[in-house]
Amino acid sequence: MEDNPYFSYEYSANFNDDAKMLTLKFNYRSKVGSIPAMNMGDYIAAIEKIEESLYYSIMTYGDGTSTPSETSESSSVSEDLSTQDELILLAVILYILGVIYAIATWRIDSSSRLEYSDEVYYPVSRRKILLLSLATGGIYTSYWIYRNWKYVQQTEQLGIMPIARGIFSAFWYYPLFSHLVADSKARFTKNTIMPMSLGIVAAILFFIANYSYNSDNWYLAGMLASPILLFPMLSYIIGLNGRDSQAYIANSKWKARHSVISLLFLPGYFLLLAKI
């Protein structure tokens, strides 16, 4: 258990031998909206205290042979299951732990994310948005659009729902493009992103690419096209912030959580490839 001025965190693990059930409980609650720079050392130290509890190892002992002296009370789960069942159970447990780790670390990072005064929209590297969009089946594409609409909401005090625009990103590509064009005209007196006609074509292709997620034959093509169609708007945002800006560097950093998330989506890709 960890309780400090920044967050409270509880973790427990319990194995019911009778029911052969492992129960893991995680409870995290943020207490502050942001961490002052002078307190970052204490906050990082608190995070390191709970880091080990985000992992759970399962080990078995013995050579797997039984003797007459063994009793039913001392038998393990592996003795009742075949090797294949053991592997499936282990894979399921690891998958669940991976999901828990990804969610927990994302929540911790979100609660402690630094606000950069010079950040304009949501700058991120092309490589990260392409790789994570492919690794998450297009989810990161929607996340990027959500973050940009969240910036618009906060800076312009608009009564919009950024998360809804992220979920239904296929319908909000062109409105975001139009907003960025207006921003470009206000800053540079001209559209520096791409011609409006190409923006319309890109919005139509983006919609089709998102719709193709429902097709086994065109799924991969649509998933690859979606982040690429964001590049014109992304280039404009990167240009506003600069590649040496703290926001761009922080947002483009590849973290352990991203690798775990990528691995979590691998079974889905294997199933998809099996159908082709």
C-alpha positions in Angstrom: 0.0 0.0 0.0 1.3 3.5 -0.9 -0.4 6.7 0.3 1.2 10.0 -0.3 0.1 13.6 -1.2 -0.1 12.7 -4.9 -1.9 9.4 -5.0 -3.0 6.4 -3.1 -2.4 2.8 -4.3 -3.4 -0.6 -3.0 -2.5 -4.0 -4.3 -3.4 -7.5 -3.1 -3.0 -11.0 -4.5 -5.0 -14.0 -3.2 -5.0 -17.6 -4.4 -8.0 -19.8 -3.4 -6.6 -23.3 -3.4 -10.1 -24.9 -3.1 -11.5 -23.0 -6.1 -8.1 -22.8 -7.9 -8.6 -19.1 -8.4 -6.1 -16.3 -8.4 -7.4 -12.9 -7.6 -5.4 -9.7 -8.2 -6.8 -6.4 -7.0 -5.4 -2.9 -7.9 -6.8 0.3 -6.6 -5.3 3.6 -7.7 -6.7 7.1 -6.9 -5.1 10.3 -7.9 -5.2 13.2 -5.4 -3.8 16.1 -7.6 -4.3 17.3 -11.1 -0.6 18.1 -11.7 2.8 17.7 -10.0 4.9 20.8 -9.3 8.4 20.6 -10.8 10.0 20.9 -7.3 8.1 17.8 -6.1 8.9 15.5 -9.1 11.7 13.8 -7.3 9.3 12.7 -4.5 6.6 11.7 -7.0 9.0 9.5 -9.0 10.3 7.9 -5.8 6.7 7.0 -4.9 6.1 5.5 -8.4 9.2 3.4 -8.0 7.9 2.0 -4.7 4.8 0.5 -6.4 6.4 -0.5 -9.7 7.2 -4.1 -8.6 3.6 -4.7 -7.6 2.6 -4.2 -11.3 4.1 -7.5 -12.1 3.1 -11.0 -10.9 5.1 -14.1 -11.5 3.7 -17.7 -11.4 6.1 -20.5 -10.8 5.7 -24.3 -10.5 8.1 -26.7 -8.8 8.8 -30.4 -9.1 9.4 -32.8 -12.0 5.7 -33.5 -12.6 5.8 -37.1 -11.5 3.5 -38.4 -8.8 4.1 -40.8 -6.0 1.7 -42.8 -3.8 2.6 -40.6 -0.9 1.2 -37.5 -2.5 -2.2 -36.4 -1.3 -5.0 -34.5 -3.1 -4.5 -31.6 -0.8 -0.9 -31.1 -2.0 -1.6 -31.5 -5.7 -1.1 -28.4 -7.8 -3.3 -27.0 -10.6 -0.8 -28.2 -13.2 -1.3 -31.8 -12.2 -5.0 -31.5 -13.1 -4.4 -29.9 -16.5 -2.8 -31.0 -19.6 0.3 -29.2 -20.9 -1.8 -27.4 -23.5 -4.3 -26.2 -20.9 -1.4 -25.0 -18.7 0.0 -22.9 -21.6 -3.4 -21.5 -22.3 -4.0 -20.6 -18.7 -0.6 -19.0 -18.5 -1.2 -17.0 -21.7 -4.6 -15.7 -20.3 -3.0 -14.7 -17.0 -0.2 -12.9 -18.7 -2.6 -11.2 -21.1 -4.7 -10.0 -18.1 -1.6 -8.8 -16.3 -0.5 -7.0 -19.5 -3.9 -5.2 -19.7 -3.7 -4.2 -16.0 -0.1 -2.9 -16.4 -1.0 -0.9 -19.5 -4.1 0.7 -17.8 -2.3 1.3 -14.5 0.7 3.0 -16.0 -1.4 5.0 -18.4 -3.5 6.3 -15.5 -0.4 7.1 -13.5 1.2 9.0 -16.5 -2.1 10.8 -17.2 -2.4 12.1 -13.7 1.2 13.3 -13.7 1.5 14.6 -17.2 3.3 17.9 -17.4 1.6 20.8 -19.0 3.8 22.7 -21.5 3.0 26.3 -21.9 4.3 26.4 -25.5 2.4 23.2 -26.6 0.1 23.8 -29.6 -2.3 21.0 -30.4 -0.8 17.6 -29.9 2.6 17.2 -31.5 4.0 13.7 -31.9 6.4 12.0 -34.3 5.2 10.4 -37.5 7.0 7.2 -36.6 5.1 6.8 -33.3 1.7 7.6 -34.7 2.3 5.2 -37.5 3.6 2.3 -35.4 1.1 2.7 -32.6 -1.8 3.0 -35.0 -0.7 -0.2 -36.6 0.0 -1.9 -33.3 -3.4 -0.9 -31.8 -5.6 -1.6 -34.8 -6.2 2.1 -35.4 -7.0 3.1 -31.8 -4.1 5.5 -31.5 -5.3 7.3 -34.6 -8.6 8.1 -32.8 -6.6 9.0 -29.6 -4.5 11.6 -31.6 -7.7 13.2 -33.0 -9.2 13.2 -29.5 -6.1 15.0 -28.0 -6.3 17.7 -30.7 -10.0 18.3 -30.1 -9.2 18.4 -26.3 -6.7 21.2 -27.0 -9.3 23.1 -29.0 -11.8 22.7 -26.2 -9.4 24.0 -23.5 -8.0 26.9 -25.5 -11.2 28.1 -27.1 -13.6 27.2 -24.2 -15.9 25.4 -26.6 -18.8 23.2 -25.4 -17.7 20.1 -27.3 -17.0 16.5 -26.4 -13.4 15.6 -27.5 -13.7 12.0 -26.4 -16.8 11.5 -28.6 -15.0 13.1 -31.6 -12.1 10.7 -31.0 -14.4 7.6 -30.9 -16.2 8.7 -34.1 -13.0 10.1 -35.6 -14.0 9.0 -39.1 -16.6 11.9 -39.1 -14.3 14.5 -37.5 -11.3 14.4 -39.8 -12.5 17.2 -42.0 -13.7 19.5 -39.2 -10.3 19.2 -37.6 -8.6 19.9 -40.9 -10.8 23.0 -41.4 -10.0 24.2 -37.9 -6.3 23.8 -38.6 -6.7 25.6 -42.0 -8.3 28.5 -40.1 -5.5 28.5 -37.6 -2.9 28.6 -40.4 -4.6 31.5 -42.1 -4.7 33.4 -38.8 -1.0 32.8 -38.2 0.4 32.9 -41.8 -2.4 34.5 -43.8 -2.6 31.4 -45.9 -3.4 27.7 -45.9 0.0 26.0 -45.3 -1.4 22.4 -44.8 -2.8 21.3 -48.1 -5.4 22.5 -50.6 -9.0 22.3 -49.5 -9.9 20.0 -52.4 -7.2 17.6 -51.2 -8.5 17.9 -47.7 -11.9 16.8 -48.8 -10.5 13.8 -50.7 -8.3 12.9 -47.7 -11.4 13.1 -45.4 -13.3 10.8 -47.7 -10.4 8.3 -47.9 -10.1 8.5 -44.1 -13.7 7.6 -43.7 -13.4 4.7 -46.1 -10.2 3.5 -44.4 -12.0 3.5 -41.0 -15.0 1.6 -42.6 -12.6 -1.0 -44.0 -11.8 -2.1 -40.5 -14.9 -4.2 -40.8 -13.6 -6.0 -43.8 -11.2 -8.9 -43.5 -9.7 -8.3 -47.0 -9.1 -4.5 -46.6 -8.5 -4.3 -42.9 -4.7 -4.0 -43.1 -4.9 -1.5 -46.0 -7.3 0.7 -44.1 -5.3 0.5 -40.9 -2.1 1.6 -42.8 -3.9 4.4 -44.6 -5.5 6.0 -41.6 -2.4 7.3 -39.9 -0.8 8.3 -43.2 -3.8 10.5 -44.0 -3.1 12.4 -40.8 0.4 13.3 -41.9 -0.5 16.7 -43.5 -2.2 17.9 -40.3 0.5 16.3 -38.2 3.3 18.1 -40.2 1.6 21.4 -39.6 1.3 20.8 -35.9 4.9 19.6 -35.7 6.0 22.8 -37.5 4.1 25.0 -35.0 5.8 23.3 -32.0 9.2 22.5 -33.4 11.0 19.1 -33.1 13.1 20.5 -30.2 10.1 21.4 -28.1 9.5 19.6 -24.8 6.0 18.7 -25.8 7.1 17.0 -29.0 9.9 15.1 -27.4 7.7 14.0 -24.5 4.8 12.9 -26.7 7.0 11.1 -29.1 8.8 9.0 -26.5 8.3 5.3 -26.8 7.5 3.8 -23.4 7.4 0.2 -22.1 3.6 0.5 -22.0 3.5 0.9 -25.8 5.5 -2.3 -26.3 3.1 -4.2 -24.0 0.0 -2.8 -25.8 1.5 -3.8 -29.1 2.0 -7.4 -27.8 -1.6 -7.5 -26.5 -2.9 -6.9 -30.1 -0.7 -9.6 -31.6 -3.3 -12.4 -31.1 -5.8 -10.4 -33.1 -3.4 -10.0 -36.0 -2.6 -13.8 -36.0 -6.4 -14.5 -36.2 -6.7 -12.0 -39.0 -3.8 -13.5 -41.0 -5.3 -16.9 -40.5 -8.4 -15.9 -42.3 -6.6 -14.4 -45.3 
